[in-house]
Amino acid sequence: MGWENLDLVLDAFETDPAPSSLPAGTMSAISNVDFYTGHARSLGNFVAQRAMTQAPVAMQGYSDDSSAYVGLFGTLMQAWTPADILADIAPASGLTGATYWDTTNFGKWCVVTNDTVGQLPHAISATQTGTGGKLAPLPGWPATWECTLISKHRNVLWAADTIESGVAYPNRVRWSTSAPTDALPSSWTPLPSNDAGQNDLEIASSRIVDLCAVGDIMFMGGPGGVWAARWVGGAYVYTFSQINSTQGPRELRCMASMGDSAVMLTPNDIIVFDEALQKSIATGRILKLIATIFKAELMYVSTTRQLIIAYSTQNETGLQHSLIWDRDSNTWGKRDFTNTPFSTIGPIVPPVVQPPLTWGTTPYTWANDVRPWNKSYRQERIYAGANGTAIFTAGNAAYNWFLERSNMPAPNGDDIRVRSMELDAEAPEGSAVRMRMGSSNFAGESPSWGPIKTYIVGVNKLRHDDLQQGKYFSYQLAGEGSIRITSLRLYYNIRNIRP
């Protein structure tokens, strides 16, 4: 009897079920790997973009037709400019540094608020930032009001969890009058002659902790559940409905828009939802990890259609890990930030100096416009460093990666001999891949591991020979260079039958 081949596509990661019950291509442990396009790939290193003077608790990208800025808010209020400097945008008075900030961009404006009693929402435009301007109180916002949440929907601003004339309204939402293009709203006071408004949600002994806009709907969430405000225009402006009374986002920045739906991290689940449907994407997977989360932030990257859940566990400083959900393949990856923990994350437009176009004698076309942006703004993953030393962005350098599958049952439940495993992968020449195999006779039994061997791409064939025998098979793959694994091939036959 000859050796049999078992071809595996490594395409997912699960932690909740026992490894012996997982599908053959599902990993039981990974680090710095995602499954974009349905194949395991290592994640690029992080590149420091510039030194910072603080570890921000919030950051916000905002831009006009020519320049993009990143607002960084914490103990300081700064903007990262296209000239690669940190500009102070703090006003002379009326706003101080805080450990809590909420931010939004409103056209070319960056709008911020904090939870410091007596301080009002402020705003600054990209134009003002470029000319040395400072944050200024939000126009039309009454001097006796405060809010801890600020967000945008269509051409209006929303505020929530307000204090008005000294009275707290933790379950109140307000929306401004509609604003013309590139301008801020002029008023927040509802009148028969404008479209501003307010509503008090029926949240018993609770508060609103996050806002999220999806199409014509503004979602509001807190421990008491999730509400939807649908824009209808006219005298009513918005109609309100409660879509969930049992689960809401666990904290600020734990609800995000995915374009056609929203997603939220609750204390014990991850839910994708709209007005009509709610679906857990953590059922049967990732639930054990969610139970260990102490603090978290969500970020949806539309260019890759991936949800990033950055988190820390108890007693960790900064966001040291992340779960990565690939929307198209419904698979999970995991990334560690233990060497470079982050304080906040967000997708922003990277600031790039826009040099003048030299017309010369060549007729102008978009194709020969050599300016970096060329009017097509590119969204990238940007992370702010927790230790206050740098802003980091995902780069292309190699990053250490690790994959493990333990207790994979033998085909047909047989007692088998595995002779070798062979890796089909795309990786740079000279990069190292470490491989080893193990086996066990009972589900849940720790594998008996063979030796670890290192193979060099372009020098060695990625084939690891090591005879293992048992009913359950285990293997580990690790490396220091970038890699995309297309398949893993196992050579085996039934034990006690000669090959």
C-alpha positions in Angstrom: 0.0 0.0 0.0 1.5 3.4 -1.0 1.6 6.6 1.0 -1.6 8.7 0.9 -1.6 12.5 0.5 -3.8 14.8 2.6 -3.9 18.4 1.2 -4.9 21.1 3.7 -5.8 24.8 3.1 -5.1 26.6 6.3 -8.0 29.0 6.3 -9.3 29.8 9.9 -8.6 30.0 13.6 -10.8 28.9 16.5 -10.3 28.7 20.2 -13.6 27.7 21.7 -14.1 24.0 20.6 -11.6 21.3 21.4 -8.9 21.1 18.8 -9.9 17.4 18.0 -13.3 18.7 16.8 -12.0 21.4 14.5 -12.1 21.1 10.7 -8.8 19.9 9.2 -7.7 23.4 7.9 -8.5 25.3 11.1 -5.7 26.4 13.4 -5.8 25.9 17.1 -3.2 28.6 17.9 -1.7 31.4 15.8 0.2 34.7 16.2 0.7 37.5 13.7 -1.3 35.7 11.0 -4.6 36.5 9.3 -6.5 34.6 6.6 -7.1 37.3 4.0 -8.4 35.8 0.7 -8.8 32.5 2.5 -5.2 31.6 3.0 -2.9 32.0 6.0 -0.5 34.9 5.6 2.0 36.6 8.0 1.3 40.2 8.9 3.8 43.0 8.0 6.0 44.7 10.6 5.1 48.2 11.9 7.0 51.2 10.7 7.5 54.3 13.0 6.2 57.3 11.1 7.3 60.0 13.6 8.1 60.6 17.2 5.3 61.8 19.5 5.2 63.7 22.7 2.3 61.8 24.3 0.4 58.6 24.1 -2.9 59.7 22.7 -6.2 58.2 23.9 -7.9 59.2 20.6 -6.9 60.2 17.1 -8.8 61.5 14.1 -7.9 62.0 10.5 -9.4 65.1 8.7 -8.6 66.7 5.3 -9.5 69.3 2.7 -8.8 69.2 -1.0 -5.0 69.6 -0.5 -3.9 68.4 2.9 -4.6 65.7 5.5 -4.0 66.0 9.2 -4.2 63.6 12.2 -5.6 65.0 15.4 -4.0 63.4 18.5 -5.8 63.9 21.7 -4.7 63.0 25.3 -2.9 65.2 27.8 -2.1 67.3 24.8 -4.0 68.5 21.7 -1.8 68.2 18.6 -2.1 67.7 14.8 0.3 65.6 12.7 0.8 67.7 9.6 1.8 66.8 6.0 5.1 68.6 6.8 5.7 65.8 9.4 5.5 68.1 12.4 3.3 68.0 15.5 1.5 71.3 15.7 -0.1 72.4 18.9 -3.8 73.0 18.3 -4.9 73.5 22.0 -6.8 76.8 22.5 -5.6 79.3 25.0 -8.5 78.6 27.4 -11.7 76.6 27.6 -10.3 73.2 26.9 -7.7 71.1 28.7 -6.0 67.7 28.2 -8.0 64.7 29.4 -7.9 60.9 29.7 -11.2 60.6 27.8 -11.8 62.0 24.3 -14.4 61.4 21.6 -13.7 62.6 18.1 -15.3 62.7 14.6 -14.4 64.3 11.2 -17.1 66.5 9.6 -16.0 67.3 6.1 -12.7 69.2 6.5 -13.3 69.6 10.3 -12.1 67.7 13.3 -14.6 67.9 16.1 -13.7 66.8 19.7 -15.2 66.5 23.1 -14.1 65.2 26.5 -15.7 64.3 29.8 -14.2 67.2 31.8 -17.0 69.1 33.6 -17.4 72.6 32.4 -15.8 72.1 29.0 -17.6 72.4 25.6 -17.1 70.5 22.3 -14.4 72.2 20.0 -13.5 72.0 16.4 -10.7 72.9 13.9 -10.6 72.7 10.1 -7.8 71.4 7.9 -7.5 75.0 6.6 -7.1 76.4 10.0 -4.6 73.8 11.1 -2.4 74.6 8.0 -2.3 78.3 9.0 -1.5 77.8 12.6 -5.1 77.9 14.0 -6.4 76.4 17.2 -9.4 74.5 18.3 -12.4 76.7 19.0 -15.8 76.2 20.7 -18.3 74.5 18.4 -20.5 77.2 16.8 -24.1 77.3 18.0 -23.4 75.0 21.0 -25.0 76.5 24.1 -22.4 77.6 26.8 -24.3 75.7 29.5 -24.3 72.3 27.8 -21.7 69.6 27.7 -21.5 66.2 26.0 -19.2 63.1 26.2 -20.0 61.7 22.8 -19.8 63.5 19.4 -20.3 61.9 16.0 -21.6 62.7 12.5 -24.5 61.5 10.4 -25.1 62.8 6.9 -24.6 66.6 7.1 -25.5 66.9 10.8 -23.6 66.4 14.1 -24.8 64.2 16.9 -24.1 64.6 20.6 -24.9 62.2 23.4 -24.6 61.7 27.2 -25.1 65.4 27.9 -25.1 67.8 30.8 -27.4 70.7 30.3 -27.5 73.6 32.7 -25.9 71.4 35.3 -28.4 68.5 34.9 -27.1 65.2 33.6 -28.9 63.4 30.8 -26.9 60.2 30.2 -29.5 58.7 27.9 -30.1 61.9 25.8 -29.1 62.4 22.2 -29.1 65.7 20.3 -28.6 66.4 16.6 -27.7 69.8 15.1 -29.2 71.7 12.2 -28.1 70.6 8.7 -24.8 72.2 7.7 -23.8 73.4 4.2 -20.8 71.8 2.5 -17.4 72.5 4.4 -19.2 74.4 7.2 -20.2 73.4 10.7 -23.8 73.4 11.9 -25.1 76.8 13.1 -27.4 75.6 15.9 -28.3 72.8 18.3 -31.5 74.3 19.6 -34.7 72.7 18.1 -37.1 75.3 16.6 -40.1 75.0 14.3 -37.9 76.7 11.7 -35.0 74.3 11.8 -34.2 70.5 11.7 -32.3 70.3 15.0 -33.8 67.8 17.6 -33.4 65.7 20.7 -34.6 62.4 22.1 -34.3 60.7 25.5 -33.8 57.0 25.0 -35.5 54.6 27.4 -32.4 53.2 29.1 -33.1 52.4 32.7 -30.2 53.3 35.0 -27.8 53.3 32.1 -26.1 55.6 29.6 -25.2 55.9 25.9 -21.5 54.9 25.4 -21.1 54.9 21.6 -22.6 56.2 18.3 -22.2 54.7 14.8 -23.7 55.9 11.5 -24.7 53.5 8.7 -26.4 54.9 5.6 -29.6 56.7 6.7 -29.4 55.3 10.2 -27.6 56.5 13.4 -27.1 53.7 15.9 -26.8 54.5 19.6 -25.6 51.9 22.1 -25.0 51.3 25.8 -25.5 48.6 28.5 -29.2 48.9 28.0 -29.1 47.9 24.3 -29.0 49.5 20.9 -31.3 52.0 19.3 -31.7 53.1 15.6 -32.6 56.6 14.5 -33.6 56.6 10.8 -33.5 59.8 8.9 -36.9 60.6 7.3 -36.6 64.4 6.9 -39.5 66.8 7.3 -40.9 67.8 10.6 -39.9 64.5 12.4 -36.3 64.4 11.0 -35.6 61.0 12.6 -37.8 58.1 13.7 -36.4 56.0 16.7 -36.7 52.3 17.4 -35.0 49.9 19.8 -33.4 47.0 18.0 -31.8 45.2 21.0 -32.6 45.5 24.7 -30.1 42.9 26.0 -26.7 43.7 24.5 -24.8 46.9 23.6 -21.2 48.0 23.1 -19.1 47.5 26.1 -17.4 50.9 25.9 -16.4 53.8 23.7 -15.0 52.8 20.3 -16.5 49.3 20.6 -19.1 50.0 17.8 -18.0 50.6 14.2 -19.6 51.1 10.8 -18.9 48.6 8.0 -20.6 50.6 5.3 -23.8 48.6 4.9 -24.0 47.3 8.5 -22.6 48.0 12.0 -20.6 45.8 14.3 -20.2 45.9 18.1 -18.1 44.2 20.8 -20.3 43.4 23.8 -19.0 42.1 27.1 -19.4 38.5 25.8 -19.9 38.6 22.0 -19.2 40.2 18.6 -22.4 41.1 16.7 -22.9 42.4 13.2 -26.3 44.1 12.9 -28.6 46.5 11.1 -32.2 47.6 11.8 -33.6 44.1 11.0 -31.0 41.5 11.6 -28.4 40.7 14.3 -25.8 38.0 13.9 -23.0 36.8 16.1 -19.7 36.3 14.4 -18.1 34.8 17.5 -20.5 31.9 18.0 -18.5 28.7 18.4 -15.2 30.6 18.0 -13.2 33.2 19.7 -15.5 33.3 22.7 -12.8 32.2 25.2 -10.7 35.1 24.0 -13.5 37.6 24.4 -13.9 36.5 28.0 -10.3 37.6 28.7 -10.6 41.1 27.2 -10.2 43.9 29.7 -10.1 46.9 27.3 -10.8 47.0 23.5 -11.3 49.2 20.4 -12.8 48.3 17.1 -11.6 49.5 13.6 -13.0 48.5 10.3 -10.7 48.8 7.3 -12.8 49.1 4.2 -10.0 48.6 1.7 -9.4 45.0 3.0 -12.9 44.5 4.4 -11.4 43.4 7.7 -12.5 44.1 11.2 -9.7 44.7 13.7 -10.5 44.2 17.4 -7.5 45.6 19.4 -7.6 44.6 23.0 -5.7 44.1 26.3 -6.2 41.6 29.0 -6.2 42.2 32.8 -3.0 43.8 34.1 -1.6 44.6 30.6 -0.6 48.2 29.7 -1.9 49.4 26.3 -3.5 47.4 23.5 -1.2 44.4 23.1 -3.3 42.1 20.9 -5.9 42.1 18.2 -8.3 39.7 16.6 -8.8 40.1 12.8 -12.0 39.1 11.1 -11.9 38.8 7.3 -15.5 39.6 6.2 -15.4 37.9 2.8 -14.1 34.5 4.1 -15.6 34.7 7.6 -12.3 33.7 9.1 -10.3 34.9 12.1 -6.6 35.8 12.5 -4.7 37.1 15.5 -1.9 39.7 15.9 0.2 40.5 18.9 1.5 44.0 19.8 3.5 42.9 22.9 6.7 44.5 21.6 4.9 47.7 20.7 1.6 48.1 22.6 -0.8 50.8 21.3 -3.0 53.2 23.1 -5.5 53.8 20.3 -6.1 52.6 16.7 -7.9 54.0 13.7 -7.9 54.0 9.9 -6.9 57.5 8.6 -5.5 59.1 5.5 -1.7 59.3 6.0 -0.4 62.9 5.7 1.6 63.3 2.5 3.2 66.5 1.2 1.5 67.4 -2.0 4.2 68.9 -4.3 3.2 71.4 -7.0 2.5 69.9 -10.4 5.0 70.8 -13.1 3.0 71.2 -16.3 5.9 71.4 -18.7 5.0 70.7 -22.3 3.2 67.4 -21.7 -0.6 67.7 -22.0 -2.1 67.2 -18.5 -3.9 63.9 -17.8 -4.5 62.1 -14.5 -2.0 59.5 -15.6 1.0 61.9 -15.8 0.0 63.7 -12.6 3.0 62.7 -10.4 1.7 64.1 -7.2 1.5 61.4 -4.5 -2.3 61.4 -4.0 -3.5 62.2 -7.5 -6.9 63.0 -6.1 -7.5 59.4 -5.1 -7.1 59.3 -1.3 -5.8 56.0 0.0 -6.9 54.5 3.3 -4.3 52.8 5.4 -4.1 51.2 8.8 -2.5 53.7 11.2 -1.9 53.0 14.9 -0.8 55.3 17.7 2.0 54.1 20.0 1.1 53.6 23.6 4.4 54.6 25.0 4.2 58.0 23.4 7.2 57.6 21.1 5.8 57.1 17.7 2.9 56.8 15.3 3.1 53.4 13.6 1.7 52.2 10.3 1.6 48.7 8.8 4.7 48.3 6.7 6.1 45.6 4.4 8.9 44.3 6.5 9.0 40.7 7.8 7.3 39.9 11.1 7.6 36.8 13.3 4.6 34.5 12.7 3.4 31.2 14.2 0.8 28.6 13.4 -0.2 25.5 15.3 -2.7 22.7 14.9 -2.9 20.2 17.7 -4.9 16.9 17.9 -6.1 16.7 14.3 -7.9 13.3 14.0 -6.5 10.9 11.5 -8.7 10.3 8.4 -11.5 7.8 9.0 -10.3 7.5 12.7 -7.5 5.2 11.7 -4.2 4.7 13.6 -1.8 6.2 11.1 1.9 6.9 10.4 2.7 10.4 9.1 6.0 10.4 7.2 6.4 14.0 6.3 4.7 17.3 5.7 5.3 19.6 2.7 4.5 23.3 2.6 3.4 25.2 -0.6 4.0 28.9 0.1 5.0 32.2 -1.3 7.9 33.7 0.6 11.0 35.8 0.0 14.2 33.9 -0.8 16.4 33.6 2.2 13.6 33.7 4.8 13.5 31.0 7.4 10.6 28.6 8.1 10.7 26.3 11.2 8.6 23.1 11.1 7.9 20.2 13.5 5.4 17.4 13.9 3.8 15.6 16.8 1.3 12.8 17.5 -0.9 11.4 20.3 -3.2 8.5 20.8 -6.1 10.2 22.6 -8.1 13.4 22.1 -6.8 16.1 24.4 -3.5 14.3 25.1 -0.4 16.6 24.8 1.4 15.7 21.6 4.7 13.9 21.6 6.7 16.4 19.6 9.6 15.6 17.2 12.6 17.8 16.5 12.3 21.4 15.2 14.1 21.9 11.9 14.7 25.1 10.0 14.4 25.5 6.2 15.6 28.4 4.1 13.3 29.5 1.2 15.2 29.2 -2.1 17.8 26.9 -0.6 15.8 24.0 0.9 12.6 22.4 -0.1 9.9 23.2 2.5 9.5 19.5 3.3 9.8 18.2 6.9 10.5 14.4 7.3 9.8 12.9 10.7 7.9 9.7 11.3 5.0 10.1 13.7 2.4 7.5 14.7 -0.9 7.8 16.4 -4.6 8.6 16.0 -4.1 12.4 16.3 -1.6 14.5 14.5 -0.1 17.9 15.5 2.2 20.3 13.7 3.8 23.7 14.2 5.0 26.3 11.6 6.9 29.4 12.4 9.1 31.9 10.6 10.8 35.3 10.7 10.0 36.4 7.1 6.8 37.2 5.4 4.8 34.3 4.0 1.5 33.3 2.3 0.7 29.6 2.7 -1.4 28.1 -0.1 -1.5 24.5 1.2 0.1 22.0 3.5 0.5 18.4 2.3 0.8 15.4 4.6 2.1 12.0 3.6 0.7 9.1 5.6 -0.6 5.6 5.6 -2.4 3.3 8.0 -0.3 2.0 10.8 0.9 -1.6 10.7 0.4 -1.7 6.9 3.6 -1.6 4.9 3.8 1.3 2.5 
